[in-house]
Amino acid sequence: MYGRYTQELGVYAKEEAARLRDGGVRDGAGLRRTTSVRSRAADLLEYEKDPCAKYQLCVARCQKFLMSRVGEDWIFLILLGLLMALVSWVMDYAIAFCQEAQKWMYGGLDSNMLLQYIAWVTYPVVLITFSAGFTQILAPQAVGSGIPEMKTILRGVVLKEYLTFKTFVAKVIGLTCALGSGMPLGKEGPFVHVASLCAALLSKFMAAVFGGTYMEEPFEGSKNELRNTEMLSAACAVGVGCCFAAPIGGVLFSIEVTSTFFAVRNYWRGFFAATFSAFIFRVLAVWNQEEETITALFKTRFRLDFPFDLQELPAFAILGIACGFGGALFVYLNRLIVECMRKQKTINKFLLRK
C-alpha cells in the first residue's frame, strides 16, 4: 500500500509540475510584456520630464558600448597606466621644485656664509620632519617601502587600511617631501605600494561607474580574490614601469614579488599597463619641454663599435668574484646568527616580549 501511494504521488507531482510550468510560462510572458510596457511608459514619462535624460541615456549607451567592445580589464589597465604616469610625473615635478627652492634659498643668502649653512641644513631637516610626522599622523600604514606588505597581501593576508585613499595621500606627500629634501632614496619600492593603492581606488571607481565584476567589493575581503591578485600583480609592474620607464623590468619585478605563483594571463596585463604608463610618462616629459623627443630615461654614451676596453675585463672579473664571496659570507654569517638566537632562550624572550 505504501509503495502504491508513493508511485501515484510521484506521478501526480510530475503532472502538477508540468501544468504549473505551462501556465507559468504563459502567465510569465504576459506579465513580462505588461511590465515591459509599463517600464517603457515610465521611462518615456521620466525622459519627457527630465531635460538631462538624453545625456544620461547617451552616457549609459557609451558605457555599454565600451564594456562590450573593449572589456573591463582593458579599460582598467589603461586607466591604471594613465593615472600612475600622471602621479609619477607630478611627483617628479614637485621634487624638482623642492630642490630648486633649496638652491634658490642658498643663492639668495650669498652675503652671509653662516646663514647659507643654516638654510642648507635646516631646509632638508624641515622637509624630512614634516614627511615623517605627516605620514605617522595621517596613515602609519604608509611607512616604509611597501614591498614586504605587498608580498603579504598577494599571499592572501588581509591588511586593514593598507589600500585606502588616506594611505595614498600620506604615501605620495611623504615620499615627495622625503625625496625633495635631497636624501639618497629611491622611489621604486614606494611606487609599488602607490600603484597598488591606485589599483584599489580605481577598482572602486570602476565599480561605481561601470559595475560588472567591479561590483564585488574589491580589495575588501575574500570576494573575487583571484581578480584582486591579478590586478595587484599588474599594479606592481606598473609601479616599476612608470618609475623607470622600463615596462619589461616592471613585469619581471612583478614576477619576483609574486614568486610563489604567477599566472600566465598576468603577463599581458602587466606588460600592457606598464608599457602604456611608461609611454605616457615619457610623453609628459616631452610635453613639459624637458626632452626633445622620447628617449631613454638613463642614457649611456658607450661606443657602438667596441663598448668596453680589454683592460677593463680583469677588473670586471675581480669585481664579480668579490661580490660572489661577499654574498656567500653574508649568507653564512646570517645562518650563524639565526642559529645562535634560536639556542639562546634569554634573547628569544627579550625579542618576543611585547
Salt bridges, closest charged atoms under 4 A:
GLU8 OE2 - ARG4 NE 3.27
GLU16 OE2 - ARG19 NH2 2.29
ASP73 OD2 - ARG269 NH2 3.02
ASP92 OD1 - LYS187 NZ 2.50
GLU217 OE2 - LYS223 NZ 3.99
GLU220 OE2 - LYS204 NZ 3.05
GLU230 OE2 - ARG265 NE 2.36
GLU230 OE1 - ARG269 NH1 3.11
GLU291 OE2 - ARG282 NH2 3.71
ASP309 OD1 - ARG303 NH2 2.72
